[in-house]
Amino acid sequence: MSDVALNVLPVFALILIGWLLVRTGYLRPELGDGLGEFVFRVAVPVLLFRTIAEAEFGGESPARIWVAYFAGVAATWTVGHLVATRLFRRGRRIGVLAGVSSAFANTVFIGLPLVARTVGDQGLVAISVLLSVHLPVMMIAGSLLMERAERKEGTRPPQSIPMLLRGVAVSLACNPLVVGLAAGALFHLGGVPLGGPVKIVVDQLAAVAGPVALISIGMALDKYKVGGNAGIAMAMAALKLVVLPGSVYLACRLVGLSPEWTAAMVLTASVPTGINAWLLANHFGTGHALASSTIALTTVAGVFTVSFWAWLLA
């Protein structure tokens, strides 16, 4: 249990520090936005680039990571949608946002630092492989399902599927994470070694990605409050923190992933809901309170549930 505390508690301690810095007025909230942008545009892309460029896959198939993780995502997303629409009697669009909120993990800002501390280099390779497709798959699925829900409800004029996919593709092509992963893959395939001053600079930038990401997410937490959607948000939080990692764990065992890669996938699935759920709600103009409440609840409760999964995997 002491190893779990050493690996998990510092992650949430840094989130708490970021929250306190803003909550006490010691730092301005907009500084958190700047830190988050630095992490997203510079530090994490460099970390992903280095990880893939120097990766040793050890005979493991990256495709099995995708199958195992997204099998858990599909199961949890479906349950979240059904709970929202059948149990809480919400509309189709809220059903889509409920699925996103229950299945979209904060892989970049919390998952990466947690896996790095708990699993190590092999874990970083596994989560980098996942990140190469995670954002495209989740954003495309969320956008397509929301578009379908809007067509069914007639809430606004429908957008053609090709135009929708084109917009998502353009957004992804300019995404710094995608650029970092692609550059790392080119170096890996070309056998280009990292060395000298370049290696030192890359290592230093990659080293700050985890701590700064956690502090920045803590500074942003004050934006996400539990509103009038406490009941449905608590249900989505339970799915996110318990059902998603449990489903991913079962799928990892079924496809035969190594213990290190299994631990990386389950821990990634166990982290709080990512801010992309709120961004998707903002883009489509619905479900802001649900996404915000789920982010807040999962971040607060995550310290206990993530510790449980880390203990179980240990």
N, C-alpha and C positions, 0 to 999 in steps of 0.2 A: 504493500500500500504506500510505502514511503516513496518508491520510484514513481508511482502514479502521481503523487502530490508534487514531486519535483518537476514532472513533465507537464502536468495539466494546470496546476495552480498559477505558475508564472504567466501562462497565456492569458488567463482571465484577470490576473492582477494588473497586467499592462492595459487591458481594456478598461478596468476600473480606474486606473491612474488617468487615462485619457478623459474619461467621463468626469472625474473630479476636477481636472484642470479647467474644464469648461464650466462645470456646475458651480464652482467656487468663484468664477470670474477671473481666475489667474491668467487664463489665455482666452482670446476671442474665439468664438465658434468658427469663424471663417478661416482661421489658421488650420483647423482640422480638415477643412475642404482642400486647402493647399497641400497638406501632408498626404491626404488620400490621393490627390491627383499625382503627386510625385511617386507614390508607391505604385499606382496603376500604370503610369506612363513610363517610368524609368526603372525603379528598383526591382519590381516583380518580373517585368520582361527580361531584365538582365539575368535574374536568378533562373528563370525558365530556360533562357538561352544557354547558360553555363551547364545546367542540369542535363539537358538533352545533348549538348555538344560532347559532354564527357560521360554519357550514360553507358552502363554495361547491363544489358538486358538479361544476361545469364540464361539464355534459352527460353525465357518466358515469352509468350505471345501477347503483345499489347491488345489484340482484339478481345482476349478473354476479360481484360479489365473493363472494356466498354460493355460487353455482354452482361457481366456480373453487376456493374454499377447501375446501368440503365434498366435492368430487369427490376431492381429494387425501386428505382425512380418511378417506373411505369405503374407498379403495384401501389405505391404510396399515393401517387398523383390521382389514380383512379378512386381509391378510397376517400381521399380528401374531397374530390369532386362530388362523390355520392353523399358524403356526410353533409356537405354544404347544401346541396340541392334537395335531398330527400329528408334528412333529419332536421335541418334548420330552415328548410323551405325557401332558400334563396334562389335567385335567377341564374340563368346559364352563365352569364359573364362573371358573377361572383363565384360560381362553381369553378370556372377556369382559374381565377385568382386564388381560390382556396387550394387547388391542386398545385399551383406554382409555389405558394407559400409553404406547403407541407413537404415539397420535394426539391426545392432549389437551395442547396447548401451554400454557405459563404466560403467557397473553396479557396479564394485568393487571399482574403484578408485574415481569415482565421484558420482555414484548413491547412494551408502551406506551413505556417509557423508551427502548428500543432504536430503535423506529421514529421516535420524536420526534427523537432525535439524528441518525439516519442519513438519513431521508427528509424530515422537516420537517412543516409544517402539512398538506399534502396526504396525507401518510402517516397523520397522526393522524385525519383524516377517514375514511380507508379502514378503519383498525383499529377506529374507533368504530362504523362501520356493521357490521363483522363482530361486534363485541361485543354488538350489539343482539340477535343471535340465537345467538351461540356457546354461551353457558352453557345456555340452554334446550335447544337441539338436542343437545348432548353429554350433559347429565344425563338427559334423557328417553330418548335412545338407550341409554345405559349402564344405566339402571334397567330398561327394558323387556327388554333382552337378558339381564340378570342374572336377572330374574324368570323368563324363559323357560328359562334354564339350570337354575335351581332346580327348576322344574317337571319338567324332563327327568331330573334327578338325584335328585329326591325328598328334598332335604336339609332342607326345612322346609315347613310348610303354605303353599300358594300364596296370593298376594294378588291380588284381582281387579284387572284392568287399569284400570277407572274409578277405583278407590280409589288406585291407584298414581299415576295421572295427576293426580288431585286433590291428592295430597300434594305432588307436584312443582310444580304450579301455584301452590299457596299459598306454597310456599317461594320461588318466583321473584317472586311479587307483592310480597313483602317484601324482596327483594334490593336493596340500595342502588345497585348498578350499573344495574339495570333502572329504578329510580326516576330516577336521574340522566339516563339516556338519554331516558326519556319526557319529563322536564321540558325537556330541551334541544330535543327534537322539537317540543314545544308552542310554545316561544319562536321556533324557526325558522319554523314554519308560520304563526305569528301575526305575524311580522315585528317582534317586540319587540327593540329594540336594548339591548345591555348598555353602560352608561355610568356615569360618576360614581363615587362611593364603592363602589357595588355591584361595578362592574367591577374596581376595584382589589383588593377583598377576594377576589373570584373568581379573579383572576389570581395572587394570592399563594398561595392554597390550591392552585391547580392546579400552581404552580411547584414545590411540595415533593413532589408525588405521586411523581415518578420517583425522585429520590434516596432518599427515605425507604422507598419500596417495595423498592428493591434492597438497602438495608441490612437491612431486616426479613427478607427472604427469606434473606439470609446468616446472620442470627442464628438462623433456624429450621432451617438446614441440619444442625445437629448432631443433630437428631431422626432424620434420614434416613440410614441406614447401609447398606452393602452386606452382606447376610446370606448365607444358604446358597443363594441363587438367582442366583449370579453369572452362570452360563451363559445362562439365559433372560433375565436383566436386561440383559446385554450385547447380546443379539439385539434386544431391544425398544429399547434406547438407539440402536443403529445405525439401526433403522427410524425412530425419532423424529427423529434429527439429520440423516439423509441421505435416506431414502426419502420422508418426509412433505414436506419443502421441495422436493424434486425433483419430486414429483407435483403439488404446488401450482403450481410454476413452469410445468410443462407445461400444466396446465389454464388458467392465466392467459393463456398465449400462444394457446391454442385459442379462448378466448372473447374475446380482443382487448382485455384491460385495458391501460390506459395504463402507461408505464414506472414512474411514481410509485406507482400502486396495485399493480402487480405486485411492486415491491420491498417494499412494506409487507406484502403477503400472504406472500411467501416468507420474509421476515425473521421475521414472526410465527410461521410454521410451523417455523422453524429453532431457536427458543428451547427451553430444557429443558422436560421434562415438568412440568405444573402439579400443585400439591398436591391438586387435585380428584380425581386418581387415587387418592391415599391416602384421601381422605375417602369416596370411593365404596367402597373396600375396607373401610374401617372400618364403614360403614353396613350392608354386607351380610355382614360378619364373615368375609371371606376375602381372600387375596392381599395382606395387609399387607406382607410381606417383599418381594414382587415390586415393588409400587408404590414402596416406600421405596428399594429398591436402584436402580430406574430413575431416580427423581428425583435421587439422589446422583450416579449415573454421568453422566447427561445434563448436570447442572450443572457437573461437573468438566471433561468433554470439550467442553462447549458453547463455551468460549472459542475453541477451534480451529475447530470446524465453523461457528459463526456468523461468524467472521472470513472463512472461505472463501466463504460465501454472500454476505456483504457485498462482498467483493472481486469476485466473479463478477457481481453486480448492478451494481456501479459501472462 
